Amino acid sequence: MLADFEAEASTFRTYESQVIPGLLQTPQYADAIFRANLVRDDDEIDRRVEARVKRQGVLNRVDPPTFMALIDEAALRRMVGTSDVMQEQLRHLTQMASRHNINIYVLPFSAGAHPSTEGSYVIMDFTDLRDASIAYLETPATSMYLEEEHQVRLFNDMFGSTQSCAMAPVQSLAFINRLLQELEE
């Protein structure tokens, strides 16, 4: 169901506290994330990585959606897979940040407590005004799609307030490049 909503979305606003947002993950990074679960076999991991890469196609279409990603510093510093996997992932983020439709905001540790401290989420808006915006949350046990206006407004407010605590895209890109340089040394 998520892939269907993503295919129709005109705008994404996502906050990620632990990992790089799925639509910005490299295949090797996604593989390492899925392997960390320790309960999936190789075939299931391969299917999940393939599905994730296929979903990323939404960012490559002719008229791509706007994608705004608030990424907690912890997600950028957490070693997922090997150093090579992380270097590739950070390089990929810098390439994605150069696209006209993608803005990456790093939420630094120095921001302290912030409105999104309770977890990751995605807000999707749609071109057709008859389609209500959706807030999407994922847990190990289930996924939730919140569509009630007051629920979506809460997530919009959280995103805006958290974004005001984050580095601007230019500062965020410089920060990611510094982390990449540290890994390369």
Buried (B, 14 or more C-beta within 10 A) or exposed (E): EBEEBBEBBBBBBBBBBEBBBBBBBBBBBBBBBBBEEEEBEEEEBBEBBEBBBEBBEBBEEEEBBBBBBBBBBEBBEEEBBEEEBBBBBBBBBBEBBEEEBBBBBBBBEEBEEBBBEEEBBBBBBBEEEEBBBBBBBBEEEEEEEBEEEEBBEBBBEBBEEBBEBBBEBEEBBEBBBEBBEEBEE
